[in-house]
Amino acid sequence: MEPRIEAGVRVEEALALARPEGWTWTPRSVARVLAMQPDGAFTARDAQGAPLGIVTCVVWDKLAWIGSMVVATHARRRGVARALLRRAIAHAEARGATSIGADATPEARPLYEGEGFVPTWGESALWTREGAPRAQPPPTSAWAIYPVSPAEIMELLAYDAPRFGAGRGRHLAHLMGEEPHRSFVAVHRKSGAFEGHGFAHERGIGPLVADAPESAAQLLRALETARAPPRAIVPAWNPRAEALFAAAGYTKGRARLRMVRGAPLPGRPEAVYAVGAWALG
């Protein structure tokens, strides 16, 4: 099969492709990913124009992230996924990315390895909680936890960039605009420095980034108090993150392997307590 790869993804087609896989995409979640870089989304179509699969690629400075890849069941093992992946790689390289990351399902790992990706950091998994939040020990007083304001956006980005590994201001600003009451920062009371942030969206918690497990715990508590959906992508490469969510009553589900093509992934993996989205890194 020689699929025709075209720029752009239609939300309704993405949802139709993801639904048989049991993926919990919503129109809002798909639109959020597409808004990050509209020209980095691609659709594979057959000769009649029917969608066969999609992929997205967002470039954050020298770091690119490939995600949202899904191929219709009847079109698998026919070169569609490889054609989409190669188009996304070409887009990333044309934009100047030197590191290209992806979170691959076990089934997709051979595909990525065939295009030069290698495992890095480890796995992350979807953790969920049933029922009410579990009672936690009283928070420490070292950090002030409060909703971040637009006036603090530059401080927020200066804190986040070295830990994430690139500037993702448009993503964080998007979350702040959508969920201002679920966008928190941790500020050290003595120094006044940012030492963490936690965001939520309609599908769950993340990104959650912190310099200490205690500030991460307070951010998680604030997000749960704000009734964030009890769902998060928790990295196994940070054992403190798994311990935090396990103590809060979450249980581990399906996992994906973090992979990279090109230069090693930038960032500070030990500061990541919840990944924002597998599609965005």
C-alpha distance (Angstrom), angle and dihedral (degrees) to the residues before:
residue distance angle dihedral
M1 . . .
E2 3.80 . .
P3 3.79 104.3 .
R4 3.77 120.4 -159.8
I5 3.81 109.0 -121.8
E6 3.78 114.4 -152.5
A7 3.78 132.3 179.3
G8 3.79 117.2 -104.8
V9 3.79 137.5 40.4
R10 3.79 126.6 -129.5
V11 3.78 113.2 -139.0
E12 3.80 94.6 -137.7
E13 3.82 91.9 51.2
A14 3.80 91.9 48.8
L15 3.81 90.3 52.4
A16 3.80 92.2 48.2
L17 3.82 91.0 52.4
A18 3.82 94.1 46.3
R19 3.81 97.8 44.8
P20 3.85 96.9 75.2
E21 3.82 88.5 52.5
G22 3.79 91.5 58.4
W23 3.80 91.5 -117.1
T24 3.78 114.0 156.3
W25 3.78 97.9 -137.5
T26 3.79 116.6 152.2
P27 3.80 129.2 -162.9
R28 3.81 87.8 -105.7
S29 3.81 95.1 50.6
V30 3.81 93.0 48.5
A31 3.79 91.8 46.5
R32 3.82 90.2 50.2
V33 3.81 92.5 56.5
L34 3.80 92.4 44.8
A35 3.80 91.0 50.2
M36 3.80 91.2 59.5
Q37 3.82 91.7 67.7
P38 3.80 116.9 -9.3
D39 3.80 94.3 -174.6
G40 3.81 90.5 55.8
A41 3.81 95.4 66.3
F42 3.80 120.9 94.0
T43 3.80 137.6 -174.7
A44 3.81 127.8 -158.0
R45 3.80 114.4 -144.8
D46 3.78 135.5 -174.9
A47 3.78 125.6 -127.6
Q48 3.80 90.8 -82.5
G49 3.80 92.8 51.2
A50 3.81 96.9 -107.2
P51 3.82 114.2 145.9
L52 3.80 115.5 -105.5
G53 3.79 100.2 174.6
I54 3.79 147.1 -29.6
V55 3.79 139.9 -140.0
T56 3.81 135.3 -177.2
C57 3.79 131.6 -152.3
V58 3.80 124.1 -169.1
V59 3.80 120.8 -171.8
W60 3.79 118.0 -148.9
D61 3.82 105.9 -175.1
K62 3.83 105.7 -66.0
L63 3.81 91.5 -13.1
A64 3.80 121.1 84.7
W65 3.78 125.6 -171.7
I66 3.79 125.5 -155.0
G67 3.79 118.3 -159.9
S68 3.79 148.6 129.4
M69 3.80 90.4 67.4
V70 3.78 112.6 162.3
V71 3.79 129.7 155.3
A72 3.79 127.1 -163.9
T73 3.80 112.8 -103.2
H74 3.80 94.4 -119.0
A75 3.83 91.5 52.1
R76 3.80 98.6 53.7
R77 3.79 124.0 118.4
R78 3.78 88.8 21.4
G79 3.81 100.4 99.8
V80 3.80 97.7 -94.7
A81 3.81 97.0 117.1
R82 3.80 92.2 46.1
A83 3.80 92.0 49.9
L84 3.81 90.6 50.5
L85 3.80 93.0 46.8
R86 3.79 92.5 49.8
R87 3.80 91.0 50.1
A88 3.81 90.3 51.6
I89 3.82 91.5 48.4
A90 3.79 90.4 50.3
H91 3.80 90.1 51.2
A92 3.81 91.7 50.7
E93 3.79 93.6 48.4
A94 3.80 92.4 46.5
R95 3.81 87.5 55.1
G96 3.80 91.6 54.0
A97 3.81 99.7 -104.6
T98 3.80 114.2 159.6
S99 3.83 96.0 -177.2
I100 3.80 120.3 46.8
G101 3.79 115.5 -169.4
A102 3.78 134.4 -170.4
D103 3.80 138.8 169.5
A104 3.79 104.3 -133.4
T105 3.79 128.8 -160.6
P106 3.83 114.5 -130.1
E107 3.80 89.1 -105.4
A108 3.80 92.6 53.0
R109 3.80 97.4 45.5
P110 3.85 95.2 92.4
L111 3.80 90.1 51.7
Y112 3.79 92.1 54.0
E113 3.79 93.0 43.6
G114 3.79 88.8 52.9
E115 3.80 88.8 58.8
G116 3.80 95.4 50.2
F117 3.81 102.6 -88.8
V118 3.80 119.7 140.3
P119 3.82 130.4 -167.6
T120 3.80 116.4 -95.2
W121 3.81 136.6 175.0
G122 3.83 93.7 -4.9
E123 3.78 138.3 -106.7
S124 3.76 134.4 -27.3
A125 3.79 122.6 -160.1
L126 3.76 139.7 -162.3
W127 3.82 109.7 -106.2
T128 3.81 121.6 -168.2
R129 3.79 136.4 -178.3
E130 3.79 127.1 -145.4
G131 3.77 120.2 -151.8
A132 3.78 130.2 -0.1
P133 3.81 122.8 -17.2
R134 3.78 113.9 -82.8
A135 3.80 117.0 -111.3
Q136 3.80 110.9 -100.8
P137 3.83 132.6 -163.2
P138 3.81 114.9 -89.1
P139 3.82 111.9 -80.7
T140 3.78 120.8 -106.3
S141 3.79 119.4 -112.0
A142 3.81 97.0 -129.0
W143 3.80 93.9 96.9
A144 3.77 134.8 46.6
I145 3.82 110.9 -142.2
Y146 3.79 116.9 -160.3
P147 3.83 141.3 141.0
V148 3.79 110.5 -77.7
S149 3.80 115.9 -117.1
P150 3.82 127.5 -142.1
A151 3.81 87.8 -113.3
E152 3.82 88.7 66.0
I153 3.79 96.8 51.0
M154 3.82 94.5 107.7
E155 3.80 91.7 51.8
L156 3.79 90.0 46.8
L157 3.80 92.8 52.0
A158 3.80 92.9 45.4
Y159 3.80 88.6 54.1
D160 3.81 96.1 44.0
A161 3.82 102.4 44.1
P162 3.83 100.0 69.7
R163 3.81 91.6 43.3
F164 3.79 96.1 47.0
G165 3.80 91.2 37.4
A166 3.80 99.1 -122.0
G167 3.77 142.4 32.8
R168 3.79 111.4 -77.9
G169 3.78 98.0 167.1
R170 3.78 95.8 139.8
H171 3.81 90.7 56.6
L172 3.80 95.7 48.6
A173 3.80 92.0 43.2
H174 3.81 88.9 51.1
L175 3.81 91.1 53.6
M176 3.80 91.8 46.5
G177 3.79 89.7 52.9
E178 3.81 93.8 48.2
E179 3.81 99.2 40.5
P180 3.83 109.7 19.7
H181 3.82 91.7 159.6
R182 3.82 90.6 53.4
S183 3.83 98.2 48.2
F184 3.81 110.0 95.2
V185 3.78 138.6 174.1
A186 3.80 130.7 -161.2
V187 3.79 113.1 -138.8
H188 3.80 122.1 -173.2
R189 3.78 107.5 -119.9
K190 3.81 95.5 -142.6
S191 3.81 102.4 40.3
G192 3.82 98.5 28.4
A193 3.81 89.0 -136.6
F194 3.79 124.7 141.5
E195 3.81 109.1 -109.1
G196 3.79 101.6 169.5
H197 3.76 148.7 -6.9
G198 3.78 136.0 -154.9
F199 3.79 130.5 -165.6
A200 3.78 135.5 -177.4
H201 3.78 136.6 -164.6
E202 3.77 136.5 -174.3
R203 3.81 92.4 -75.8
G204 3.79 101.6 43.5
I205 3.80 150.5 -65.5
G206 3.80 125.6 -35.9
P207 2.86 161.8 161.3
L208 3.80 94.0 32.1
V209 3.80 113.2 172.1
A210 3.79 126.9 171.7
D211 3.79 141.7 159.2
A212 3.80 94.6 -139.6
P213 3.80 133.6 32.3
E214 3.81 89.5 -126.6
S215 3.80 93.5 58.9
A216 3.82 89.6 43.5
A217 3.80 89.1 54.1
Q218 3.80 91.8 51.4
L219 3.80 91.4 49.1
L220 3.80 90.8 50.7
R221 3.81 89.7 49.2
A222 3.82 90.3 51.7
L223 3.81 92.2 49.4
E224 3.81 91.9 49.6
T225 3.80 90.6 48.0
A226 3.81 86.8 53.3
R227 3.83 87.3 54.0
A228 3.75 97.6 -113.0
P229 3.82 111.0 177.0
P230 3.84 108.0 -90.5
R231 3.78 95.9 -116.0
A232 3.81 130.3 103.9
I233 3.80 140.8 162.6
V234 3.80 101.4 -124.2
P235 3.83 121.6 -166.7
A236 3.79 118.0 -127.7
W237 3.81 87.6 -158.4
N238 3.83 86.8 73.6
P239 3.83 105.8 56.4
R240 3.82 90.0 -173.5
A241 3.81 88.7 61.4
E242 3.80 92.7 53.5
A243 3.81 90.2 47.1
L244 3.80 91.1 50.7
F245 3.80 95.2 52.4
A246 3.80 93.3 40.9
A247 3.81 89.7 53.9
A248 3.81 89.0 50.4
G249 3.80 91.3 56.7
Y250 3.80 101.0 -99.4
T251 3.80 123.0 140.1
K252 3.79 128.3 -148.2
G253 3.80 122.5 -110.1
R254 3.78 138.1 167.5
A255 3.79 118.0 -8.8
R256 3.78 139.8 -151.7
L257 3.79 130.4 -158.0
R258 3.80 120.2 -122.6
M259 3.82 111.2 -129.4
V260 3.79 136.3 177.3
R261 3.78 139.0 -159.9
G262 3.80 118.8 -157.5
A263 3.79 122.8 -1.6
P264 3.82 119.2 17.4
L265 3.77 115.8 -83.8
P266 3.80 112.6 -90.5
G267 3.78 123.7 -136.8
R268 3.79 138.8 65.2
P269 3.80 108.3 -74.6
E270 3.81 92.2 -172.5
A271 3.83 89.4 65.7
V272 3.82 94.7 56.4
Y273 3.81 113.7 97.7
A274 3.81 97.9 162.2
V275 3.79 129.0 13.7
G276 3.79 115.0 -128.3
A277 3.80 95.0 -135.0
W278 3.79 135.0 -30.5
A279 3.79 86.8 -122.8
L280 3.81 93.8 57.1
G281 3.79 106.0 35.3
